[in-house]
Amino acid sequence: MKPPEATASTYRGQRVGYLRVSSTDQTTARQLDGMALDATFEDKVSGATADRPQLQAALKHCRKGDTLVVHSMDRLARNLTDLKGIIESLTGRGVTVEFIKERQTFRPDQEDPMATLMLHLLGAVAQFERDLIKDRQREGIAIAKAKGVYKGRAPKLSPEKAQELRAKDVANGGRGRAGLAREFGISRETLYQYLSVA
């Protein structure tokens, strides 16, 4: 006999985990380790944009009464605008957002001025750190170029693999690009860079 579906009054909510690292050679093993979760979504791409396949899947999966659990704020977003937007969108739909490292929880049914202040402070710090890293990278590249030793980043794909990638994209009619990026072990941003080359 099929059990009755949960109604709005009986639904207790899922704990949904979101994990992210910036590249395919990094691991999410220490994020949310040992936590009881009903569903998990994992991205291995940069957090510079909110347009990440598994983040979007996690956001669609969450429903009223659920809790999205994330290791830290910088795993969810790397700039304050995206961070605020995601949290406000979720809490507006009745979803709680919980950050383990910062020990901050944002609930739809209550406004916590201290939590809001911490969101702004910690989100701004994460964005500031990212901007500092980018500045140091630019300075290092400029110095290397001046010394004539800068060779640029090694290409992610060999010319043969890049050609194979473009051929598969054409065969798919430009659909399923997120799966194509995973197949070749590159970010979607890198995929679009390869596809933009004639």
Backbone torsions as a table, in degrees:
resi	resn	phi	psi	omega
1	MET	NA	132.8	-177.7
2	LYS	-74.9	128.7	179.4
3	PRO	-66.7	149.0	-179.5
4	PRO	-65.6	144.6	179.0
5	GLU	-71.6	148.3	179.8
6	ALA	-69.5	135.7	176.3
7	THR	-96.1	174.0	-179.7
8	ALA	-57.8	-32.2	-177.0
9	SER	-82.3	-22.6	-177.9
10	THR	-103.8	-12.6	-176.8
11	TYR	-67.7	122.9	-176.7
12	ARG	-94.5	-11.9	176.1
13	GLY	91.2	145.3	176.5
14	GLN	-98.3	155.8	169.0
15	ARG	-102.5	113.1	-173.6
16	VAL	-108.3	121.4	-178.4
17	GLY	-94.5	139.3	172.3
18	TYR	-122.8	127.3	-179.3
19	LEU	-123.7	145.0	178.5
20	ARG	-150.8	137.4	166.0
21	VAL	-128.1	165.9	-171.2
22	SER	-83.5	-20.3	-177.9
23	SER	-145.9	165.0	-174.7
24	THR	-69.0	-19.8	-179.5
25	ASP	-89.9	1.7	175.6
26	GLN	-97.8	162.1	-177.7
27	THR	-120.7	147.4	177.1
28	THR	-97.9	12.6	-171.0
29	ALA	-54.2	-37.1	-176.1
30	ARG	-86.1	-10.6	179.2
31	GLN	-80.7	127.1	177.4
32	LEU	58.8	24.9	-178.8
33	ASP	-61.1	128.9	176.9
34	GLY	79.0	3.0	-179.4
35	MET	-86.0	140.8	178.0
36	ALA	-79.7	115.0	-178.4
37	LEU	-129.6	144.9	178.9
38	ASP	-84.7	-26.3	179.1
39	ALA	-154.7	147.2	176.8
40	THR	-132.4	146.7	177.9
41	PHE	-130.8	134.9	-173.2
42	GLU	-134.4	127.5	175.5
43	ASP	-112.3	144.5	171.9
44	LYS	-122.8	65.0	-178.9
45	VAL	-144.8	167.1	177.6
46	SER	-61.6	147.5	177.4
47	GLY	-92.5	11.9	-177.0
48	ALA	-64.4	-23.4	179.1
49	THR	-129.1	153.1	177.3
50	ALA	-83.3	-4.7	-178.9
51	ASP	-84.5	70.9	178.7
52	ARG	-117.0	134.0	-172.6
53	PRO	-54.0	-49.4	-175.4
54	GLN	-77.6	-27.9	173.7
55	LEU	-65.0	-46.2	179.4
56	GLN	-62.1	-37.5	177.7
57	ALA	-65.6	-40.5	179.2
58	ALA	-64.0	-43.3	-179.3
59	LEU	-63.9	-38.8	178.0
60	LYS	-69.6	-34.3	-177.9
61	HIS	-67.9	-37.5	-175.6
62	CYS	-66.5	136.2	176.3
63	ARG	-129.9	172.0	-177.1
64	LYS	-54.1	129.1	-179.2
65	GLY	100.1	-14.2	179.2
66	ASP	-81.1	166.0	174.0
67	THR	-126.9	124.4	173.1
68	LEU	-89.4	121.3	-176.7
69	VAL	-108.4	126.2	-178.0
70	VAL	-131.8	141.7	-178.3
71	HIS	-57.5	-49.2	-179.4
72	SER	-153.7	163.5	-176.3
73	MET	-60.1	-37.2	-177.6
74	ASP	-73.0	-12.5	172.8
75	ARG	-77.1	-30.1	-179.7
76	LEU	-82.2	-41.4	-179.1
77	ALA	-156.6	151.1	-179.7
78	ARG	-107.6	5.5	172.1
79	ASN	-139.9	154.7	-171.9
80	LEU	-64.7	-36.5	-178.7
81	THR	-62.0	-48.5	179.1
82	ASP	-64.8	-41.6	-178.9
83	LEU	-59.1	-50.4	179.0
84	LYS	-62.2	-43.5	-177.8
85	GLY	-60.7	-44.3	-179.6
86	ILE	-65.5	-46.2	-178.6
87	ILE	-63.6	-45.5	-178.9
88	GLU	-65.1	-37.7	178.2
89	SER	-64.2	-44.1	-178.4
90	LEU	-68.7	-49.7	-178.6
91	THR	-64.5	-30.9	176.4
92	GLY	-65.5	-24.1	177.5
93	ARG	-95.3	5.6	178.7
94	GLY	88.8	17.7	-179.3
95	VAL	-104.0	134.5	175.8
96	THR	-85.8	143.9	177.5
97	VAL	-119.9	125.8	-175.4
98	GLU	-123.5	126.6	176.9
99	PHE	-108.8	121.6	-174.1
100	ILE	-72.4	-52.4	-174.9
101	LYS	-60.2	-45.6	-177.8
102	GLU	-82.7	-10.7	-177.5
103	ARG	56.1	45.5	179.4
104	GLN	-119.9	136.6	178.5
105	THR	-128.7	131.3	178.9
106	PHE	-114.0	115.2	-175.2
107	ARG	-107.8	148.8	-179.3
108	PRO	-72.4	-23.1	-172.2
109	ASP	-99.0	6.7	178.7
110	GLN	-152.3	144.8	176.5
111	GLU	-105.2	122.8	-178.5
112	ASP	-114.6	104.3	-178.2
113	PRO	-56.7	-36.6	179.9
114	MET	-66.9	-41.9	178.5
115	ALA	-64.2	-39.6	178.3
116	THR	-64.4	-41.3	177.2
117	LEU	-61.9	-45.2	179.8
118	MET	-62.8	-38.4	177.6
119	LEU	-57.8	-48.5	-179.2
120	HIS	-65.1	-43.6	-178.1
121	LEU	-65.4	-52.7	-176.4
122	LEU	-68.6	-38.0	177.2
123	GLY	-64.1	-40.4	178.7
124	ALA	-67.1	-38.2	178.4
125	VAL	-64.1	-44.1	179.5
126	ALA	-61.1	-42.0	178.9
127	GLN	-67.4	-40.0	178.9
128	PHE	-61.6	-44.2	179.0
129	GLU	-61.5	-42.1	179.2
130	ARG	-63.2	-41.7	179.0
131	ASP	-65.1	-37.7	177.3
132	LEU	-63.2	-43.5	179.3
133	ILE	-60.8	-44.2	-180.0
134	LYS	-64.3	-38.5	178.0
135	ASP	-63.8	-43.3	179.6
136	ARG	-64.3	-38.3	177.6
137	GLN	-63.0	-45.3	179.8
138	ARG	-62.2	-42.1	178.9
139	GLU	-63.1	-43.7	179.8
140	GLY	-62.8	-41.0	179.1
141	ILE	-65.9	-42.1	-179.7
142	ALA	-62.1	-41.8	178.9
143	ILE	-65.3	-44.5	-179.9
144	ALA	-63.2	-39.9	178.6
145	LYS	-64.3	-41.3	179.6
146	ALA	-62.5	-33.1	179.0
147	LYS	-84.8	-7.1	-179.9
148	GLY	74.9	22.3	-177.7
149	VAL	-111.6	-1.5	-178.5
150	TYR	-80.5	123.8	-179.2
151	LYS	-112.2	-0.9	-179.6
152	GLY	81.9	170.3	-179.6
153	ARG	-74.0	138.7	177.9
154	ALA	-64.3	138.5	-179.2
155	PRO	-62.5	143.3	-179.7
156	LYS	-69.8	-35.2	-176.8
157	LEU	-121.8	145.8	173.0
158	SER	-69.5	161.3	178.0
159	PRO	-55.5	-35.6	179.5
160	GLU	-67.3	-43.4	179.4
161	LYS	-66.5	-38.8	178.6
162	ALA	-62.4	-40.2	178.3
163	GLN	-66.0	-40.4	177.9
164	GLU	-62.8	-41.4	178.3
165	LEU	-58.9	-48.1	-179.0
166	ARG	-64.1	-39.0	179.8
167	ALA	-64.0	-42.3	179.2
168	LYS	-66.6	-37.4	179.0
169	ASP	-64.1	-42.2	178.0
170	VAL	-63.2	-43.8	-179.5
171	ALA	-62.2	-33.7	179.9
172	ASN	-84.9	-2.9	-178.8
173	GLY	67.5	27.7	179.4
174	GLY	79.2	7.7	-179.9
175	ARG	-97.6	159.0	175.7
176	GLY	67.9	34.9	-176.4
177	ARG	-70.7	-28.3	176.9
178	ALA	-63.4	-42.7	177.7
179	GLY	-66.6	-34.8	178.5
180	LEU	-65.7	-41.3	178.1
181	ALA	-62.1	-42.5	178.7
182	ARG	-64.8	-40.8	-179.2
183	GLU	-59.9	-39.3	-177.8
184	PHE	-94.1	0.4	176.3
185	GLY	68.1	35.9	179.4
186	ILE	-128.5	162.8	177.2
187	SER	-76.9	163.8	178.0
188	ARG	-65.5	-33.6	177.8
189	GLU	-61.7	-45.0	178.5
190	THR	-65.5	-39.9	178.0
191	LEU	-56.8	-47.0	-179.1
192	TYR	-65.3	-31.1	177.0
193	GLN	-65.1	-42.9	178.5
194	TYR	-66.9	-38.8	-177.8
195	LEU	-71.7	-23.8	-179.3
196	SER	-78.5	-13.0	179.0
197	VAL	-84.8	123.9	-177.8
198	ALA	-69.3	NA	NA
